[in-house]
Amino acid sequence: MFNTNLNNINSTIKKVTYNKNAINSDLSLMPKKNNGKEEKPKKENTTKNKTDLPINAMIKRLNIKNIIFKQPNIHNMIADKFKSNHNIKHRFPKIGSLDKEIKQNYKQLVNINEINKQRDFLSKTIGDNSFSKSLEQGAKFGISAVYGNSSYNKEFQSFFDEIMTSSVKKQGQYEKVDFAIPDSKTGKDKKELLLDSRFLKAKLSDSDIIRASYMLGKTSPILTNCRFMHNPPSKSDGKYREWMYHFDNSNYAEELKLISTRKAGTMHANKEQCLAAYPYDTTQNIRFTQDEASTKFSTFNEISTEISQAKNASYIVVSNTKGTEPINVAIRTEMIPHHRSASGKNETEARDAELLTFHAEDRGTLKPYLSKHALDKATEKGLLTPLQRHVLGGFQYDKTDFNQLVINAKSGIEETAESLSHDVVSLESMTVSKFNKDGTSTLINEKLFNHQRKIYDDLPEIIDLLPKTTNYNPNDKKTWATVICGLMNYDQNSALLPDLSENLAFPARTFIRERSEKEIITPFFITLDEVLGQKEVMTPQQSFKNMMHIDDLININKEIETIYKNANKDKKNSLYSSCQALAKDYQTQIPERATQHETHQTLTLFTYFLLDDLQVKGIIPKHKLNFINESKEKTAKHFIAYRILSQSLKDNKS
């Protein structure tokens, strides 16, 4: 086992204390539910509106229970920062303290003997060297790193540039290609583009596959996704998704990501942070959350207070300030909180990155990444090693034994492991601070620690960046386009389940969310012009009549689920299956877990695009055509009306 003692590092050591009450003070903003106490009513505001009703009288008249949310009053629904409807804490419990039922849901706990056996097998195959020891440490702390394979970097750069030119999806200055998502215009699968030697040699080598198997502790690591990304040098897009402290979603499925980041347009390492993470001893503590809201940490204080209770927890920053080789990180993203390369206002580096996701074959819902036909064609051309073919789909088509393939490739693996031993990036060299049980932090690199904290604490919440919308004017579509596109990136709150069924809905959600601004706003404004006209202005007073009852929104999603189910009876269309699962999830998420105004607005928008996609795909039964079209119009109006009303009430409260 690697020695994790940091005392030999020649750095200034300081202690910083965090406020242990920080989380609780933040959570006091949460809307209370069931046994929560109601806010004391404020003195009635007698400001008159155009209908001569005091604002608070309008609120009483609105009566959320009868119109949208089954809540005692609307005051508690005013949106502050995104919070869950339950007290989020204790997300790093000791493994020994878990009850038997919860333990049985974690395969990485139940199957620990098989996991250790697989790692022992790989250690013997790799040999006794620094690379093997770094994997041993990585398995314990959930993260390991090596310098990238420079032999193939130049060739890979040309492949990356070709892909980003032909298939990129732009969201402001941020650009991404998600190979799991079909092209939104042509519907063509992008996955087969990865069957290119420039990609396979540089990013999916046999040594990468060995790393995935070791870190997961599984005999059959399977590639489940790949993304290419371009990050601008400075962002103002707020604290959401990968740019805030978070786990990736699933509690229960082992997940590994291989992430490489470099200075844009080059194969040189970026000097500024490409990834930061919070490793801890995963043999002693484990991550436990129940829904998406609890996978996010709002502030540095919040995550610091919690993770200080996990054994040997630390904060690391991945960057290569001394050399030019990009660093390739393997991280258990479902276990280790992390955040990616949001940058400060004064930083200058634009960054390119690629990310590969692996899961274990026993995950249950796992499907081959590529078709047998595509794999056979690539194999005939000599593009694939047996291990590459296995992780891309051969595990199912060929029923090959992963460990036998490793034995067959042993000599090549030993040789590569020996060379990689010179490229290992130790956990110690990346450590910025260590957390102590008393809530303090021992600083290893104070300058970088302060720099990182300032960047992430200064990032605004995404809802704070959205313009105010207290009415809808058809002549001001630019403002509403900003709101709509911003909310498409806002948090949703799916339940996280032991059977992993929530994962089925995520491809459809990504398929909708990752559209360009034009693809989002064009159909939406066409619908609004049809139902509201191009001159009509909607005010808060007029918004009441345009809102739906929550049951109507739920029933619309029931119909969407049914249509996708009937159109995909053979279950061969994976995107249809995912859309069906997403509509099913919304039937419980909308009334139970959308505890913030902005969450409800986001789910309404996604419902609209599920309806629009049904029309585009042409799979609506004739007797449902009118219902779907009317539902689409009602959903668009409901979004506008609800947004106007919630913004007006928010302004009134402040």
Secondary structure, DSSP 8 states (H G I E B T S, - for coil): ------TTS-S--EEEE--TTHHHHHHTTS---TTS-----------B-TTS-BHHHHHHHH-HHHHS---S-SGGG---S---SS-----S-BGGGS-HHHHHH-HHHHTHHHHHHHHHHHHHHH-SSHHHHHHHHHHHHSEEEEE--GGGHHHHHHHHHHHHHHH-EEETTEEEEETTS--TTT----GGGG--HHHHHHHS-HHHHHHHHHHHT-S-EEEEEEEEEEE-SS--S-S-GGGSEE--S-SSS-EEEEEEEEETTSSS--SS-SEEE----TTTB----SBGGGGEE-SHHHHHHHHTTSTT-EEEEE--SS-SS-EEEEE-TTTS-EEE----TT----EEEEEEEEEEGGGSS---SS-HHHHHHHHHTT---HHHHIIIIIHHHT---HHHHHHHTHHHHHHHHHHHGGGEE-HHHHEEEEE-TTSEEEESSHHHHHHHHHHHHHS--HHHHS---SSB-GGGHHHHHHHHHHHTTS----B--TT-GGGGGHHHHHHHHT--HHHHHHHHHHHHHHHHTTT--B-HHHHGGG---HHHHHHHHHHHHHHHHHHTTT---HHHHHHHHHHHHHHHIIIII--SHHHHHHHHHHHHHHHHHHHHHT---GGGHHHHHHHHHHHHHHHHHHHHHHHHHHHHH-
